[in-house]
Amino acid sequence: MTTPPNLIVPVKANILLSTWNQSRDMDGTQCPFSLIPSVKTTNGTGGPLETGRNVSMIVIQFIYAIVCLIGLIGNSMVIFVILRYAKMKTATNIYILNLAIADELFMLSVPFLAASAALQHWPFGSGMCRTVLSVDGINMFTSVFCLTVLSVDRYVAVVHPLRAARYRRPTVAKMINICVWIVSLLVISPILIFADTMPSKNGVVVCNLMWPHQTWSAVFVIYTFLLGFFLPVIAICLCYILIIIKMRAVALKAGWQQRKKSEKKITRMVLMVVTVFVICWMPFYIVQLLNLFLPHMDATINHISLILSYANSCANPILYGFFSDNFKRSFQRIVCFRWLENGTDEPVDYYATALKSRVCNNHPLDFQQEPLQSDPCYKHGTITRTTTLQ
């Protein structure tokens, strides 16, 4: 027995039970919750209920259009900056690139959902149904896995600085990113198997997760909550607790204040990205878990939790611009088209300058220093390896 299908619902709305029973069809029987509320009324005439649902649909579509536009532009800028400038290809930025790619792929799937909502049916076939729902699922898990990796990267850089040079390399970061995608694909394998199209009882083709039994849907909610939120957030919190302990323990040591300024800026940025992720996703998972016991929750709550989770995909580029000087300067160059005027002008690489300066002066590099001015022995382009993001 298959669960009743939803109408054009992304994976985030399907993770829980397939039916949330928030709207009713024309014969008065309960129908599954849909991302786009039904615009039909029992008497077939336009009335307050129909008008309200039409307004609701327009508002939801407008919000998703804004999220999609900001997400596409912002993540495209992040991808462009990291790929264009050699000195932006640090280990930390490679992880950020992976996160931006995941968000970009998801944003490319939003137009399919918007078109389906406008048509009130799924016109793209079974293959695209499986693809769109899978991309949505990959975004969920890849995002949190990337943030977990970023937090571990911060832990290694701050708590184990001597080991950082060995593990925090772009080559290693690329290999880890590949592993993140492989793990994400394995985690969403149920979506690849059970996503499909199916005609509803009124003949409308819908795209949904077709579970063999209702229990499977509830199990999948707990499964995604544990792997996609609870366990990663626990790991992230542990990393930052250890980072705080380390910073307090060595705050007064010689040289730490200089290193601390550089590391603290990066750590603060990553921590803010993680915080926004938790703020955007926690309501979604709370609603999913509550729906296991309260299947008749207000549809508005479901919509708000979904929109917050989607909005996270467009929030990260904004945070990079606020908390990273290099990203801010690079974004400004793109907006002003200055990257067309001088393609060789790259963001300032403070760590490379510090490295060259200390080598020229025969000083051991025991911490990552951020110089106040350019070192005379540093020549532009001679140092390409970087390990920090300013």
C-alpha positions in Angstrom: 0.0 0.0 0.0 1.3 3.4 -1.0 0.8 6.6 1.0 -1.4 9.2 -0.6 0.7 11.5 -2.8 1.3 15.2 -2.2 0.9 17.8 -4.9 4.2 19.1 -6.2 5.9 18.9 -2.8 9.7 19.2 -2.4 11.5 16.6 -0.3 11.6 18.9 2.7 7.9 18.8 2.8 7.8 15.0 2.2 10.3 14.0 4.9 7.6 13.5 7.4 4.3 11.7 6.8 3.2 12.0 3.2 -0.2 13.4 4.3 -0.4 16.4 6.6 -4.1 16.8 6.0 -4.2 20.6 5.8 -6.5 21.0 2.8 -9.6 19.3 1.4 -10.5 18.3 -2.1 -13.8 18.9 -3.9 -15.8 16.0 -2.4 -14.9 17.1 1.1 -12.5 14.2 1.9 -9.1 15.0 3.3 -6.3 15.3 0.8 -2.5 15.5 1.4 -0.8 18.7 2.5 0.5 20.5 -0.5 3.2 23.2 -0.7 0.7 25.1 -2.9 -2.7 25.2 -1.2 -5.7 24.1 -3.3 -7.6 26.9 -5.0 -10.8 24.9 -5.3 -13.9 25.3 -3.1 -16.7 22.9 -2.4 -19.3 24.9 -4.3 -17.0 25.7 -7.3 -17.6 29.5 -7.0 -15.2 32.1 -6.1 -15.4 33.1 -2.5 -13.3 34.2 0.5 -11.7 30.8 0.8 -10.7 30.7 -2.8 -9.5 34.3 -2.8 -7.5 33.6 0.4 -5.8 30.6 -1.1 -5.0 32.4 -4.3 -3.4 35.2 -2.4 -1.5 32.6 -0.3 -0.2 30.9 -3.5 0.9 34.2 -5.0 2.7 35.2 -1.8 4.5 31.8 -1.5 5.5 31.9 -5.1 6.9 35.5 -4.7 8.9 34.5 -1.7 10.4 31.5 -3.4 11.2 33.6 -6.5 13.1 36.1 -4.3 15.0 33.3 -2.5 15.9 31.7 -5.8 17.1 35.0 -7.3 19.3 35.9 -4.4 20.6 32.4 -4.0 21.5 32.1 -7.7 23.3 35.4 -7.8 25.0 35.1 -4.4 26.3 31.5 -4.8 27.3 32.2 -8.4 29.5 35.1 -7.1 31.0 32.8 -4.5 31.8 30.1 -7.0 33.3 32.7 -9.5 35.5 34.4 -6.9 37.0 31.1 -5.6 37.6 29.7 -9.1 39.0 32.9 -10.6 41.5 34.0 -8.0 44.3 31.6 -7.2 44.8 33.1 -3.7 41.2 32.4 -2.8 41.8 28.6 -3.3 42.5 27.9 0.4 41.4 24.8 2.2 38.6 26.7 4.0 37.4 28.3 0.7 37.4 24.9 -1.1 34.8 23.7 1.6 32.9 27.0 1.1 32.9 26.3 -2.7 31.4 22.9 -2.1 28.7 24.4 0.0 28.0 27.1 -2.7 27.8 24.4 -5.4 25.2 22.4 -3.4 23.1 25.5 -2.8 23.4 26.6 -6.5 22.2 23.2 -7.7 19.2 23.4 -5.4 18.3 26.9 -6.6 18.3 25.6 -10.2 15.6 23.1 -9.2 13.3 25.8 -7.7 11.9 27.0 -11.1 10.6 23.4 -11.7 8.7 23.6 -8.4 7.4 27.1 -9.2 6.2 26.0 -12.6 4.4 22.9 -11.2 2.8 25.1 -8.6 1.4 27.5 -11.2 0.1 24.5 -13.3 -1.2 22.7 -10.3 0.3 19.4 -11.5 3.7 17.8 -12.3 4.3 18.1 -16.1 8.0 17.1 -16.2 7.7 13.3 -16.0 9.0 10.7 -13.6 12.7 11.2 -14.3 12.6 14.9 -13.5 10.5 14.2 -10.4 13.2 11.9 -9.1 15.9 14.3 -10.1 14.4 17.4 -8.5 13.5 15.6 -5.2 17.0 14.1 -5.1 18.7 17.4 -5.7 16.6 18.9 -2.9 17.7 16.0 -0.6 21.3 16.3 -1.5 21.2 20.0 -0.6 19.9 19.1 2.8 22.7 16.7 3.7 25.6 18.2 1.7 25.0 21.6 3.4 25.2 20.3 7.0 28.1 17.9 6.1 30.0 20.8 4.6 29.4 22.9 7.7 30.6 20.0 9.8 33.8 19.7 7.8 34.3 23.5 8.0 34.0 23.3 11.8 36.5 20.5 12.0 38.8 22.6 9.7 38.6 25.4 12.2 39.3 23.0 15.1 42.5 21.7 13.4 43.6 25.3 12.5 43.2 26.7 16.0 43.8 23.7 18.3 46.4 21.9 16.2 48.2 24.6 14.2 51.4 22.4 13.6 49.3 19.7 12.0 47.3 22.2 10.0 49.9 22.5 7.3 49.7 18.8 6.6 45.9 18.4 6.5 44.6 21.9 5.6 45.6 21.8 1.9 43.5 22.4 -1.2 44.2 18.9 -2.5 43.0 17.3 0.8 40.0 19.6 0.8 39.0 18.5 -2.7 39.2 14.9 -1.7 37.1 15.5 1.4 34.5 17.3 -0.7 34.2 14.3 -3.0 33.7 12.1 0.0 30.9 14.5 1.2 29.1 14.1 -2.0 29.4 10.3 -2.0 28.1 10.1 1.6 25.2 12.5 0.7 24.2 10.3 -2.3 24.2 7.2 0.0 22.1 9.0 2.6 19.5 10.1 0.1 19.3 6.7 -1.7 15.8 6.1 -0.4 14.7 9.3 -2.3 16.3 7.9 -5.5 14.4 4.7 -5.0 10.9 5.9 -3.9 10.5 9.3 -5.7 8.0 9.0 -8.5 5.0 10.4 -10.2 1.5 9.1 -9.7 -2.0 10.2 -10.7 -4.2 11.2 -7.8 -7.9 10.1 -7.5 -9.0 13.2 -9.4 -6.5 12.5 -12.3 -3.9 15.1 -11.4 -0.3 13.9 -11.8 1.7 14.5 -8.7 5.4 14.1 -7.7 6.1 12.6 -4.3 7.9 10.0 -2.3 5.8 6.8 -2.7 6.5 4.8 0.5 5.4 1.2 0.6 3.9 1.8 4.0 3.0 4.8 6.2 5.5 3.7 8.8 8.4 4.2 6.4 7.7 7.9 6.2 7.9 8.3 10.0 11.1 6.3 10.1 12.5 8.5 7.3 11.8 11.6 9.4 13.8 10.3 12.3 16.5 9.1 9.9 16.9 12.5 8.3 16.7 14.4 11.7 19.6 12.3 13.1 21.9 12.3 10.1 20.9 15.7 8.7 20.8 17.8 11.9 21.2 16.3 15.3 24.5 14.4 15.0 26.2 17.0 12.8 25.2 19.9 15.1 26.5 17.9 18.1 29.9 17.4 16.3 30.0 21.1 15.3 29.3 22.2 18.9 32.0 20.0 20.2 34.5 21.5 17.8 33.7 25.0 18.9 33.8 24.1 22.6 37.3 22.8 22.1 38.3 25.9 20.1 37.1 28.2 22.9 39.0 26.1 25.5 42.2 26.3 23.4 41.9 30.1 22.8 41.5 30.7 26.5 44.3 28.4 27.4 46.9 30.0 25.2 45.6 33.6 24.9 48.5 35.0 26.9 51.3 33.1 25.2 53.8 35.0 23.1 52.7 35.4 19.5 49.2 34.2 20.1 47.7 37.7 19.9 49.0 38.2 16.4 47.8 34.8 15.3 44.5 35.1 17.1 43.5 38.1 15.1 43.6 36.2 11.8 42.2 32.9 13.1 39.4 34.6 15.1 38.1 36.4 12.0 37.8 33.1 10.1 36.4 31.2 13.0 33.8 33.9 13.7 32.6 33.8 10.0 32.3 30.0 10.0 30.5 30.1 13.4 28.0 32.6 12.1 27.3 30.5 9.0 26.7 27.5 11.3 24.5 29.6 13.6 22.3 30.8 10.7 22.1 27.2 9.5 20.7 26.1 12.9 18.3 29.0 13.0 17.0 28.2 9.5 16.8 24.4 9.9 15.8 23.9 13.5 12.2 25.1 13.0 11.8 22.7 10.0 12.9 19.6 11.9 10.8 20.6 15.0 7.8 20.9 12.8 8.6 17.5 11.1 8.9 15.8 14.5 5.7 17.5 15.9 3.8 16.3 12.8 4.5 12.7 13.8 2.1 13.4 16.8 0.1 16.4 15.6 -0.8 15.8 12.0 -3.3 18.6 11.9 -0.9 21.5 12.6 -1.6 24.9 10.9 -0.4 24.9 7.3 1.1 28.4 7.9 3.6 26.9 10.4 4.6 24.3 7.8 5.1 27.0 5.1 7.2 29.2 7.4 9.5 26.3 8.4 9.9 25.3 4.7 10.7 28.9 3.6 13.3 29.3 6.4 15.0 26.1 5.4 15.2 27.2 1.7 16.3 30.7 2.7 19.5 29.2 4.2 20.7 28.5 0.7 20.8 32.2 -0.1 22.0 33.5 3.3 25.6 32.2 3.2 27.0 34.5 0.4 25.7 37.4 2.4 27.5 36.3 5.5 30.8 35.8 3.5 30.5 39.4 2.3 30.0 40.7 5.9 32.6 38.6 7.7 35.4 38.1 5.1 37.4 41.0 3.8 38.6 39.1 0.8 35.1 38.0 -0.2 33.9 41.6 0.3 36.5 43.0 -1.9 36.0 40.4 -4.5 32.2 40.9 -4.5 32.8 44.6 -4.9 35.0 44.0 -7.9 32.3 41.9 -9.6 29.6 44.4 -8.9 31.7 47.3 -10.3 33.0 45.1 -13.2 36.5 45.9 -12.1 37.5 42.3 -12.6 37.3 43.0 -16.4 39.7 45.9 -16.2 42.5 44.0 -14.4 42.3 40.3 -14.3 45.6 39.8 -12.5 44.7 41.9 -9.5 43.9 39.4 -6.8 42.7 39.7 -3.2 45.4 40.4 -0.6 47.0 37.3 0.7 48.1 38.2 4.2 49.3 34.7 5.1 51.5 34.4 2.1 53.0 37.8 2.8 53.7 36.8 6.4 55.2 33.5 5.3 57.6 35.2 2.8 58.5 37.9 5.3 59.4 35.4 8.1 61.4 33.2 5.7 63.4 36.3 4.5 64.1 37.2 8.1 65.0 33.6 9.1 62.1 33.4 11.6 60.3 30.2 12.2 56.7 30.2 11.3 55.1 29.2 14.6 51.9 31.1 14.0 50.0 32.7 11.1 50.7 36.4 11.2 48.7 39.1 9.6 51.2 41.9 8.7 50.2 45.6 8.9 52.1 46.5 5.7 53.7 44.8 2.8 57.1 43.2 3.3 59.8 44.6 0.9 61.0 41.1 0.1 57.6 39.9 -0.9 56.9 39.9 -4.7 53.4 39.6 -6.1 52.7 36.2 -7.4 55.7 34.4 -5.9 53.8 32.8 -3.1 50.7 30.8 -4.1 50.1 28.6 -1.2 47.6 29.9 1.4 46.0 28.5 4.5 43.8 31.2 5.8 40.9 33.3 4.7 40.8 36.9 5.6 
